[in-house]
């Protein structure tokens, strides 16, 4: 007979192994996310594109997150978290393998299709893994537990940037757009073919590794989080969710957070190139420094949450990020670059904290509600495109950082109103369900 875990425990009994295995997935989508961020700089050179045109990479990537999150939630509610993880990982593999035929076509559009499929898999993975981690112990430590698991995401991010730096960015031909326009069609195709082969290589290599991981997950017995009902009643669920102010605010905040994060990271290399007069490969070193700070800060904030309320930390870091963004906009040279790196330290706790605060108290609506917080990742597509458009319109990439500045102010507002007393009753009732340990295995 199982008993509810004590509130000061981080994990429910018997869940350490599954926690480690699911946490490895956070590493993998960090790897894919940040390899994709570097593609904006790569395709700008390969295809001689504008900032707005390259932002379609993020539109395809995060648009897939929006489209697949709700179907993923329905899948895992009807079946299990493990089913969602296996389906998501399968699409991840397929999308990565599609980079091979895309590289043969020399077509930007085919790469966008491959990224869409890959990101659809990541959307399903995140929809399954985030609430699964929260369910692996007491509700009181759910946000801290998710921050711990998410701390391994930036390790993947750093690995992704390293792979891109060594195998993609360093392989780009340094001919600029004007010089490329002077090449004949065959010469240009030869240059682009070599560059796109370099883009393809790391993705196909990752896909082959993921096939092995898929097999391990398939044959591993995983705990199944308690759920009162596997029936999907979307109308009733949505009705309850939209009447929960804390949840609605969390979705809004997550939309703006992901828009800020992807905007900041997508244009970091471009900003550093302009301010420090570096090429893509050298500028990516500063991007990697941002991710190292992001990783270290996430572990630090996870520890601080034992002593400081998550929403208090969220408010403080949002205000600090806004202040640093002003330095990026109006500063120049090293000062602007260092401020840009500092923003990543502030952003480190935001996604898991908004997510953890947003799903608290949702009870049986957690899986569908969690999908809404993943769908909010669409902000990475829309707001990054807006940032690219502002950069092209003003011919000043610094001014484009007004977009993430607005985003950080919205996050600060959410932190201020998060978990107000009007949902306390529902949260108390639902927390009793969430604290039930995971029991059966798959």
Residue, then its C-alpha position, 0 to 999 in steps of 0.5 A: x500500500x502506497x502513502x502520499x509522499x511527505x511534503x518536503x520530499x522532492x520525489x515520490x518513492x520509486x520514481x528516481x529512475x524514471x525521473x532521470x530518464x524523462x529528464x534526459x529528454x529535457x537535454x535533447x530538446x534543448x539540443x534541438x532548440x538551440x541548434x535551430x537558433x543558430x540556423x538563422x545566422x547560417x541561412x542568412x549567409x547561405x541564402x542571402x536572406x533578410x532578418x525577417x526571411x530567416x525568422x521563418x525558421x522560428x515560425x516553422x519551428x514554434x508554429x509546430x509547437x502550437x499545432x501539436x500541443x493539444x493533440x499531444x495532450x489528448x493523446x496522453x490523457x487518453x493513453x499515457x505519458x509514456x505513449x506521448x513520449x514515444x510518439x514525440x520522439x518518433x517525430x523528432x527522429x523523422x524530422x531530423x532525418x528529413x534534413x538529408x533530402x532537404x540538403x539535396x534540394x538546395x531549397x529553404x522550403x524543404x528545410x522548413x518542412x523538416x523543422x516543422x516535423x521535428x518541432x512537432x515531435x518536440x511539442x509532444x515531448x514537452x507536453x508529456x514530460x513537463x506535467x509528468x515531472x510535476x506529478x512525480x512528487x508533492x504539489x508543494x515542490x512541483x515547481x522546484x522539481x520542474x526547475x531541476x529537470x529543466x536545469x538539464x535543458x541548457x546543458x543540451x542547449x550548450x551542446x547544440x551550439x557547440x555542434x553548430x559552431x563546429x559542424x555548421x557555422x565554421x563550415x560556412x563560406x565567407x562570401x557575403x551576399x554581394x559576392x554571391x550575387x556575382x557567382x554564376x548559377x553553377x558556382x553558387x549551387x556548389x557553394x550552397x550545396x557544401x554549406x547545406x550538407x554541413x547543416x544536414x550532418x549534425x541533425x542526421x547524426x542526432x536522429x541515429x542516436x535517438x533511434x537507440x533511445x527510443x528503443x530504451x524507452x519502449x522497453x523500460x517500465x515507466x510509472x503512470x501518474x494517477x489520473x481520475x479519468x481518461x475521458x477527454x471532454x474538451x468543452x468542459x475542460x476549456x470552460x473550467x480553464x478560462x475561468x481560472x485567472x491564474x492559468x489564463x495569465x500563465x498562458x499569456x505570460x508564457x507566450x511573451x516569455x518564449x517570444x522574449x527568449x527566442x528573440x534574444x537568442x535568435x539575434x544574439x549572434x547577429x548582434x555580436x557580429x555587428x557590435x564586435x565585428x566578428x564572423x558567425x563562428x566567433x560570435x557564437x562563442x558569446x551565444x554559448x556564454x549566454x547558455x552557460x550562464x542560463x544553465x548555472x542560473x537555473x541550478x542556482x534559482x532551483x536552490x533558492x526556491x527552497x527559501x524564496x517563493x517562485x513568483x517573487x524570484x520571477x518578478x525580480x528576474x523579469x525586472x532585471x531582464x527589462x533593465x538589461x534589455x535597455x542597455x542592449x538597446x542603447x548601449x554599444x560594443x562590449x557593454x551591450x554584448x555583456x548586457x545581452x548575455x546577462x539577460x539569459x541569466x534572468x530568463x533561466x527560471x522563467x519557463x518552468x516557473x510560469x509553467x509550474x505556477x500555471x498548472x497548480x490547482x488544475x487537477x484533472x485538467x492538468x494535461x489539457x491545461x499543460x498543452x495550453x502552456x506549450x501552445x503558448x510557445x507560439x510566441x517564439x514564432x510570432x514575436x521573433x518575426x516581429x523582432x526581425x521585421x523591426x530590425x529590417x525596418x529600422x536597419x538597427x538590430x538594437x532597436x528590435x530588442x524593444x520586442x523582448x523588453x515588452x515581453x519582460x514587462x508582461x512577465x513581471x505583471x504576471x508574477x505580481x498577480x500569480x496565484x491570487x486568493x480567488x483560486x485558493x479553494x480549487x488549488x487546495x482540492x486539486x493538490x490533494x489529487x496531485x500529491x497521490x504518488x505515481x503507482x502503476x507501471x507501463 
